[in-house]
Amino acid sequence: MKKIVIPFLLMLLPVIIFAGAFDCKSSYGIKSSLHSFRPYRLAQQMQSYWDGDSWIAEMRVIPYYNPTYPANVDSMHGDYYDTENGVWIPAATVAYLEYNAAGYVTSNTIYIQADGYIPMIMANSVFDDQNRLTHLYAYSPYQNGQPGWEPVSRLHIEYGEGTSFMVINWNSGGDEPNRNDEVTQTHFTFDNFGRIVQEFSEASPDSSSWMNDSKTDYFYHAQDSSTGADLIQYIAKNVPLMYINDSFELPGMYSGQTGYYWDGIQWVYDYRYTYQYNEQLQKTSRLTEGYNTGGWEDAEMQLFYYDANGNPDHIVNQYHDWDVFVNAERIDYSWDTYTSNQDYIQNVSEALRVKAYPSPFSSAVNLVPDSKSNLPIDLSIYNLKGQLVYRMSGFSGEKLVWNGTDTKGKDVGVGIYFVRSKQGGDISNTKIIKIK
């Protein structure tokens, strides 16, 4: 049943609204450790649940990286474990990412496996000339039950003086009965370092009448050195990944957070986080408490463990049952190493380009090289593992067709491929996506 229920829940994702300024439900469960400490990058993340005696595998996420920019994830495959048959269901969900020239994610499209891959949600990001995120648009693949991208939410960030900003969210009510569109605007109070010390949100059904919604106070560890510039950079890198990145948490060493909700008359305690750190200033635990009838009660505990290189090794999530914390979920990380993502590009030329259409493609893709030179152009197609799949050559303006087969005429699988074009000393790289 689990293998059916999980994808079904994922289909509900487009109608889930933001809970806070940057909170959003995840379809993958990938943690923000995706962007870890150079020169390490995430190789695999596996999620397990506790059955009372042992940890049982539930899902795993495998990122595939751009061979030219090895820090950039091109796609992420979500595999689900079939406990009844004891086998992994590969690539039950797949996310494809696109980047701008500065290395920021501009498009994040998630597909689900159902007799071929069908789109589930798409998010597009917009940045200003300072590489600050200004807009995030999310779309559902259906409009009134018909195929077509329908806006379901958007996030606008308005910047003020220095590193200050505010956030506006719009969420569609969609086809769900008795649910209206909602707009939320979130204001922040910053300290002298540009760190958020309070988050205050208002909600409105019509963008004119506003009602208090939620409030959060932030407290920082004495050794925290984060700044407002760090915060804006983190938002630009991570918010575009929010549909595949759960546990989205703003940067900084927190000592605590206190959340409130508005009951129509006054602010009421909602939850409280308390953080602990080790001598290396690594976060070791986060205690979650809920407020009930005049007092705080333990609710959840997160325990954080690290490997010898300082990367996250695993996280254990526990819930409070009477007087003890009980295991609930475990997340394990595997890492590999890579060279700086800025050292791989050599002789990439703006004078040589290749137009690819349609993209994604199913049976064939047209490749049209464009160059001012009359020299022949060699096109080599590689898979995500860097293996050569196919070769062809032509001239500028000539339409070349790749029918999705390898050099032996065998159909290749669905996924991301790279077209490496070479003309003399000029090199160009183009990404194409094959679907069923």
N, C-alpha and C positions, 0 to 999 in steps of 0.2 A: 504493500500500500504506500510506503514511504516514497518510492520512486515515482508514483503518480501524484501524490499529494504535494510534494515539493515544487515541481514545475507548475502545478495549478496555482499554488500560492504566489509564484513568481509572476503569473499573469495578472495578479491583482495589483502589482506594484505601481502601475501608472495612476491608480486612483488613491494612492496613499499620499497624504499631504505632508509638508514639512512640519516637524514638531517645534522647531526653533529657528533661529536665523539661518543656520547652516545644516541642521539635522535632516537626514533623509534615510529612508529604509534602503537596505542593500539587497541586491540580488545574489551577490557572490559571498559576502561575508569577509572580503579581503580587508585586512587591517591597514592602518596608515603606515605600517612598517614597510609597505611596498617601496617607498622611497627611504631606504635605510642609509647606513653609513658607508660612504665610498671607501674602498673599491668593491663593496659587496652589493649584490642585488638578490632579490627574492627568487628562488628556484622553484619552490613549492610551498603551499600552505595547506594543511590538512585539519579538518574539524572532526572531532569525535564527541560522542555523548557517553555518559556514565550509566551503565545498566544495573548498578548496585554492586557489581563485583569487578568489572574491568571496563576499560575504554573501548568503545565500538566505533569504528570508522563510519563517518556519515557523508562527508563530501571532501573534495580536494580541489584546489585551484592551481593551475599551472600557467604562468605567464610566458609568452614567447616574445623575444626582444628583436628589435630592428638590428640587422647585421651591420648597418652603417653607423647608427647611433645606439650603441649597446646599452645605454641606460634607459632608453625609451621602450615601453611595452607596446608592441603592435597588436597583440591579441591576448586574450585570457580565456582558457578553457576550464569550465566547471564540470568536474566528474562527480557523479553521485554513486554511492555504494548500495548495491542491492543485497540487503542482509539475508533475504530468503534464499538466494542462489549463490551468495558469496562471491559476487563479481562486481567489478566497477563498470558503470555505464559511462563510456567516454564522451566528453564534449556534449553533455546534455544541454549546456548553455555556453554560448561563445560571445565575447565582447571584442569589438574591433575599435581601435583608437586611431585618431588622426591628429597631427601636430602642425603648428605653424612654424615659421622659420626660426623663431626664438626657442623652440622646444616646449611649448605649452600645448596642452590638449585642447583641440578645438571641436572634436566630434567624438562621441562615445556611443556606439550603437550595439545593443545587446540582442542576440538571437536565441531562440529556444528550439531544441530538436523535437520535431513532431512530423514524421514522414518527410524529412527535409527541414532545413532551417527556415523559420519564419521570424520576422522582426518582432521584438517585444517592447522595446523603448529606445528612443534616441535622445541624446542630450547634446546641444551645441553651445559652445562658449565663445564669448567675444572679449577682446582685450583692448586696452587703450595703448597709446604710443609709449607708455611707461611699463608695459607688460603687466598692468593691473587688471584683474578680472572685473569687468563691468556688467556683463549679462550672462545668464545661463538659462537656456530654453530647453524644456523637456517636451517630448511628443509621444503620443500613443499611435500605434500603427493603424488605427481604425477611426473613421469618422462616421458616426451614426451607424455603426455595424458594417461599414464598407471599407475596403482597403484604402489607405491614404493617411498621411501623417497629420494628426490632430493635436494642437497645443493643449497640454494638461497642466503645465506650471511654468513659471518663469521667475527668475531671481535677478533683481537689479541692485547693484552696489553704487551708491553715490558717495564720492569722496569729497572731503572738506579740507580744511587747513592741515598742513603737516601730514600725519598718517591717520587722521580721523576719517570715519566713514559711517554710513547708515545702510541698512539693507531693507529692501522691499520685496515681498513674496506675493505672487498671485497663484492661486490653485483653482483649477476648474472643478466644478461639481460633477461634470461628466453626465453619464446616463443614470447615475445612482439615484434612486428615489429619495425625495426629501432632503437632498443635499444641494446647497447653493455654492456658487463661486465664493471664494474667500480671499481677502487681501490682508496681509500682515506686514506691518512696518516695525522694524527693530532699531532702537536707538542705543548707543553705547556711551558709557562714561569711561574715559581713559585716564591713566595716571601720567606722571611726568615722563615716563619711559615709552609711552604709547601703548601700554598693555591695557587690556580690557579689565575694568574693576566692577562694572555692572552692565548687564544686558537687560533691556526693557522692551517688551513687545506689546503692540496693540493690534487688535483684529477688527475687520470691518467687512460687512457683506456688500458694500456699495462704494467704498473708497471715500466716503464723506463723513459718516458717523462712526466714531472709533470707540472701542471699549478696551479697557485694560485686559491683558491676556496672561502674560507670564513675566517673571523677573528672576534673574540669576545674579548672585554676588560671587566674585572670584577673589581668591586669596592666594598669594604666591609664597613659595619657599624663599628663605633668606638668600640662598645661593642662585636664585633665578637671574639670568642675564638677558632674557629675551627682550626685544624691542618692538615698536610698532612696525618698523620696516620688515622685521622677521615675520610678523603676523600677516602683512599684506602679501609677502612672497609665498608664504605657506598657503594662503587662501588661493592664490593664482595657480599653484601646483596641484592642490588637493581637492578643492571644491569641484572641478570638472570631472573628478573620479568618484563623486559621491554615490553614484548608483552602483558602483562595485566596491565601495570602501565603507564598511560599517565602522562603528566606534570612532566616528569622525570627532576629533578633539583638537581644539586650537592649541598652538604650540606654547611651550612654557612649562616651568616646574611649579605646579600648583601644590599648595598645602591643603586647600579645601575649596569647595563650591557649595553654595546654598541656593536652592531653587524655591520659588514661590508661585502660587497661582492666585488669581483674582476671583473671589467668591461672590462678586457683585457689590460688596460693601468695603472689603478690606483685603489686604494681602495676607495669605495663609501659607504657612510652611508646607512644602511639598516633599522635597528630598534634600539630602545632604551627602556630599562626598568628602572623605578624608583620605589623604594620600600619605604614604610612607616611602622613604628612600634609604638606600644603603650608603656605605662610605664612599662609593664611587659615584654617588648622586644619581644612581639608576632607580627608577620607580619600581618598588617591590610589591606594593599593594594599593588597592583602592577599595575602601569600605563605603558601601551605599546604605544609607539609613532613610527610612520613611517616617513621616510625622503622624502620630496617631494619639488622639485624646490627650493632648498636653505634653507629650514626650516623644523622644526619638527612639525608634526601634530598628535593630539590625535587619537588613533585607538581603543584601548580596555582598559578595567579596570577590575581587579579582586579584589573583596572584601572578606576578610577572617574574619570569626566569630568563637568564641570559647565557649565551655561550662564551667561550674564552675570548672571542673577538669583540665582545660587547654588543653583538646583535641579539635581538629577541630570540630565545630558544623555544619557549612555549608559554602559554597563558592558560591558567585554570580559572574558570568561572564557577562560583559556588552560590547556593542560595541558603538562606537561614531557615532552619527547621527546629523550632523550640529553642534549645540552648546551644546548638552546634551548627556549623556550616557544612553543607553536604555538596559533594561534587556534582556538577551538572554538565559542564562542557569544557573541552580542552582544545586548544588551537596550537599546532606545532608548525614550526618554520624550518625550511631548509634554504641555505644560501650558497651562491657561487660568487666567484670574483670576476672582475672585468677591468679593462683599461678605461681611462677617462673618456667619456662620451664625446669629448671635443677633439680627440686625437685621431679619430678614425677617418675623417674626411680628408681626402687628398685630391686636388685637381678637379673638384666638383665644379662644373661650369654652368653659369647662367645662360651661356650662348647655345647650349644643347639641351633640348627638352623633348619629352615624349608625351603626346596626348593619348590617353587610354579611354576607350568607351565601347560598350557601356561598362560601368563599374558600380556595383558588383556585376559580374557576368555569369552566365550559366553554361553555355555551350561554346562561345567564341568571343574573343575580345579583339578590337581593332587597335593597333598601335601605330601612331603616326609621328615619326621623329621630325623635329623642326630645328634647322640649323642654317646659318648663313654660308657654311662651307659646302663645297661640291664633293668632298671626300665621302666614301661609303661609311655607313654607320652600322656597327655590330651591336646586336641586341642579345643579351644573355638573360634567361629567366631562371631565378633561383627560388627554392622553397625556404621556409623559415629556419631550417637547419643549415642553410648555406650550401645546399647541394644543387648542382646544375641540373636543370630540368629540360631546357630547350634552348636552341640557338637559331637566330635568323639574321639576315642583313638586308640593308636597303639604302635608300637615299632620302634626303630631306623632302618632306611632303608626300612621300610614298606611303600608302596604306598597307601595313603588314598585318596579317591575321594569325593569331594563335588560337587553335581550337581546343586548348586545354589538355593536350597530350604531351608525353615525354618524347625523347628522341627515338624510342622504340615504337611509338604510336599507341602507347597504353595511356588510358585516361588517368589523369592525376586526381588526387582528392580535393575536396573543398578546403578553402582556407586562404591565407594571405601568401602572395608571391611578389617577388621584386624583379623588375625589369632594369637591368644595368646596361646602359647605352654607352658606347665608346666610339669616339671619332677623333683620330689622331691622339692628341694629349688631353682631350676633353672627355669628362665622364659625367653621366647623369643617372639618377636613380628614381624609379617610379614604382609606387605600390599599386597592386591590383588585387582584387578579391574575387575568388571563385565560389559560387554557391550552387546548390542543387536546383 
